[in-house]
Amino acid sequence: MKITHYEVTPLTAKLITPFKTALRATSATDGICVRLFGDNGKYGVGEAAATAAITGETSASITFSLTNIILPSIIGMDLFDKTAVLVKIKSCIQRNTSAKAACEIAYFDLYTKTMGIPLYKYFGASKPVSLKTDITISLDTPEKMVSDSVTAIGRGFDILKLKLGGDPRSDLYRLEAVREAVGKKIILRIDANQGWSPKEAIFIINEAERRNLGVELVEQPVKAADIEGLETVSKGVLTPVLADEAVFGISDAIEVIKRGAADMINIKLMKTGGLNTAASVISICREYGVRCMMGCMLENPVGVIAAAHLAAANADVVTKIDLDPPFLISENPVSSSVKFEKGNIILSDAPGLGVEINYDRK
């Protein structure tokens, strides 16, 4: 069976409330959708998220690389020559990880639809599962973060990820205010998005420990390139440290693990370039006994669902889930057999991702 043609279109959705981190702020998702067709009449769906502050990609650059380089490179290839297709996607252009992820997700969706199996079964899971995700509380005033946290709990969430990364003492005040408002039973994770220096990170985390604020983990406290600083923080605190922007692929993961620079790794398809490398990073973490979080950018449900399938098949290693964008958008731009209910992502037994694009929605 041959891969015959493709379509590339924008895919966006408005957010219920603005999304703010130490790196950026936005009021909508910024996605690019891929449909990849085979000569059997079936098609696969993929998605890229434009996150220039992290991957260096914009919607324009993603669209260009997909339509001019990545997708044309696999047209005419045998769908079932999986190794050759994946090598071509990876090697036809350097970096451009989100664009590659969109193509690869669409390929795996088409591949597993043709086989008549859900994507999680391809990766080794035997039946559909439910994954519990946290929900992001954007960086804002303490009062707004408290209000958003209380609202999230009212929607059924019991794991909150607080975006911090501002002035250290203000961040402590934000954290303390939210903890006081939500009580001790709610799990709190904090994500600085590279917003602190190593010295600031150690101060904040140690102070949170001293005040017994019950932080489950701290994500990417320092600059992505500062692996030495990340290592310093990890060895200077008791709270587990999660590497995010510091780890894009296999070599990054190995360096962080061997140096003991972080306790956990956040895997995102938009960083790894798709499912195949993400699965390899998970295997490396399994070998070294390191646990992972399955995360995402501010994506539409297509990319999130792809990540959920991979996480479901690797629950022994992927012990934390941060796949909340479907709960952040005001209107879902896709139709899916996957359900999003009270912080749970419930996969189905539909072939492939179980996703259709609502093309009549503009």
N, C-alpha and C positions, 0 to 999 in steps of 0.2 A: 504494500500500500504506500502511495506517495503523498508527501506534503505538497499541496497544490498552490495555495494562495493565502493571503492574510488581510486583515483590516486593522487599522489603528485609529482610535477615537479618544477624545477627552472623556474622563469620568470623574465628576466632582460631586460633592454633597456639602450642604451647609451644616455647620456645627450648631448644637444646641446653645453652647456658650463658647466664647473665644478660647483657643488653645494657646497657652503662654508658657514658655520655658526660658531658661537662661540664654538660649540661642536664638529664639524666634517667637513670633506671634502670628496667628492666622485665624480666620473665621470660617474656613472651608477646607476640605480636602483638595488636593491637587494631583489628580491621578491620570494616567494614560492606560487605556484598555487595549488589549490585543485579542483578536480572534484569529486562530490558526486552523485552516481547513485541510481536510484530507480528501482523497478521491473517492472515499466511501460516503461522502455527504455529511460526515460528522465534523464538529469543530471543537477546539479547546479554547478556554478563556484564561487570560493572564492579566496581570496589572503591575504597573510601576508607580511608585509614589515619588513625586518631585520634592526632594529635601536637600536643597543646595547647601545648607549649612553643615550637613553631615556627609553626604555622598558627592557633593559638587555638581549634582545634576538638576537641571530645570526641566519644566515640561517641554520646552522647545528643544533642548538637547536630547532628551529621551526620545521624542518623536523623530528627530533627525536620525539618530543612531539606529533606531528600530527600522525605519522605513528605507534607509539608504545602505545599511550595512548588515545588521544582525538578522533580520527576517529574510532578506533576499538570499543570505548565505545558506539557508537550509531548504529553500524551495526546490522541489524535485528530489529531495532525499527520501530514502526509505524510512517510513515511520518507525519500523521495528529494528532499524540499525541504530539502536539507542546510543551506544558508545560514540559512534561517529557524529550523531546529531549533537550530543552534549559537548563533545570536544569542539565542534565547529562553533557553537554558541559562545563557548568560553574563549576561544582563541581568535575569533574574527575581529575583535577590537579590544584594546586595553581598558581596564577600569570599567566605567559605565555599568556599575553593578545593578542598579535598579532596572535599567533597560534590559539587561540580560535576564534578570529575574522575571520580568514580564513575559519574555519569550519562552523561558524555560517552564514557567508555570503553565502557560498555554499548551506547550508541548506535552507535559505530563498529564494535563487534563485530557487532551486528545488521545494520548496513548492509553490511559486507563479507561476512558469511555469506550474506545474500540475494543479493549479487552473485556468490558462489561463489569468492571470492579471499581469500588470506591478507591480513592487515592490512598487512604490510610492502609488498605489491604495490600497494596503494592509495597508499602514500606514496612509491612510485617504485622500490623494489628489485625485481629481476627473479627472484631465486631465494633459497631459504633460506640462511642463513649461520650461522656459529658466532661468538659473542661471548665474549671472555675478560674475566671480571670479577675485581676484587680481592676480598678478604674482610676484614671488619672485625675488629680486635682491640680489645676493649673496654678502657676506662680502668680500670686496676686497679693492684695492686702491681707493681713491676718483675718479680718472680718469676713472678707469674701471667700477665703479658703475654708473657714469654718462653715459658712453657709453652704458652700458647694459640697463639703464633706457630709454634712447632715442630710442634704438632699440625696446624695449618693446612697447613703445608708437606707433612706426611705425607699429607694428603688430596689433594694435587696442586696446591695454589695456589703461585704464585710472585710474586704481588703482594699485599702486606699494607697495609691502611690502619689506622694506629694512632690510636686516640682519645686525645687529650691534652687540655690545657686546665685543668690544675691549677697547682700551684706551679711556676714556671718551671724552677728548678734540679732539682726532682723529675722534671719532664717530660723534661729533658735526660738525666737518669739512666735513665729508662724507655727513651727512644729509643736511647741508647748501648748499653744492655743487650740490647735486641732485635737491634740491628745486629751486635753481637759474637756473639750466639747463632746467627743465621741466615746469616751470611756476606755477602759482597759481591754475589753474583749475584741475590739476592732484591730486588725493587723495593719500596721503602718510601715510602708516602704518609702524611702526618700531617694530622689533622683536629682543630682546637682547639674547634670548635663554639662560637665566640665567647668562648672562655675567657680570652683574654689582653688586656691593654692593648696599644696600639701599641708602647710602649716595651718591654714584655715580649716581644712577638712578634719585634721586630727583634733583641733580645738572643738569644733562643733560636735563631732561624733563622741569624743570623750565626755563632753558636757552633757550630751543627751544620755549617755550611759550613767553619768553621775546623778542626773535628775530622774533616772528610771522612767524614761519616756517610751521605752518598749519598741525600739526601731528594729524591724526584722532584718533589713539589709540597707546598704547605701550603694546607689548606682552611680558609676562614673563620676567620682568626686573631683577629679583633676583633668587637665587637658589630655586629649586622646594620645598625643605623641609622647607624653611624659610618663613612660613606663616606669622609670626610676621613682618618680613621685607617687605613682599608683602603688608601687611596691612599698614605699615608705609609709603610706597611709595604711595599707593592709596590715603591716607588721606593727603599727603603732596604736591599733584599736582592737577591741574585742568583737565589735559588730561585723558581720560578714560584709565584704566589699564585692560588688558585682561590676565586672568590666563590660562596657557597652561599646562606645565609639572607639575604644582601643583595640577591638577585635573585629576585623572584617572577614578574615578567612582563616585558612589552615595554619599558615606560618605565624600569624598574629596569636592565634590560640595557643600554639606550642610555646611561643616565647613567654606569654603571660603565665602559663601553667608552670613551666620549668623554673621561672624566676620566683614563683609564689607571689606574683604581683596582684592577684585577686583570688578570692575564694570561689567565685562563680563567674560564668560567662553568659552574656545575653546574646542570643542568636537571632538575627533578623534576616529575612530573605533578601531585603533590599541592600544589605551589606555584603552578603555572601555571593550574590549574583544568582540566587535561586535555590531550589530544593536540593540539588545534588551535592554542592559544596556544604550546605547547611547540614546535610546528613553525615558528611565526612567529619565536620567539626564535632558533631554529637558523638561519633564513634571515637574520636580522639579523647574527648572528655570522659567517655565511658572507660577507656583504657587507663586513664590517669586517676579515675575515681573523683572527678570534678563534676559537680551538678550544674545544670543550666537553667536559664529562663528562656522561654520562647517569647520573643517580643516582636514589635513591628514599628514602622514609622506611622505617621498619621495617614493611614491607608483606608481605602474603601474595602468593603467586605470580601472582595475577590482575593486579595493578598492575604488578608487575615485568615480566611478559610483554608487557603493552601498551607499556611503555617500551622493551623490547628490540626490538619491531617497528619503532618509530620510529627508534631508534638504527641499526638495520640498514640503513635506507633513507637514512641521512645519514652514512655512515662517513667522508666527506671532512671533516666538521666535528666530529662526535662521535668523538673519538679516544681517550677514556678511558671505561671502563665500571665503575660501582659499583652493581651490581644483585645483591647477595649474599644477601638474606633467604632464598631457597629453600635455601641451604646452611646457614643458621643455625637452621632449625626442626627439631624432632624428628619431626614427622609432617606430611606434606603434606595440606592440607585440600581440594585440588582434583585433578581428573584432567586431564591435559594431554598433547598430542602433542609439546610442547616438552620437551627433555631437559636435565637439569642434571647435568653430569659433570665432575668434577675441575676446577672453576673455569670451565667452559665452559657457555654457554647456547646450545643448538642448536635453532634454529627449524625448523618443519616447513612443508609446503605445505598444511596443513589450512586451510579457510576461517576467516576472522575471526581471533580470538586463538588458537584451537585449545584451548579450555579448557572443562571441565565442572565443576560444583560437586558435591562429595560431600555431599549433603543428609542422608545417613544417618549422618554423623559428627557427634556432639554433643560 
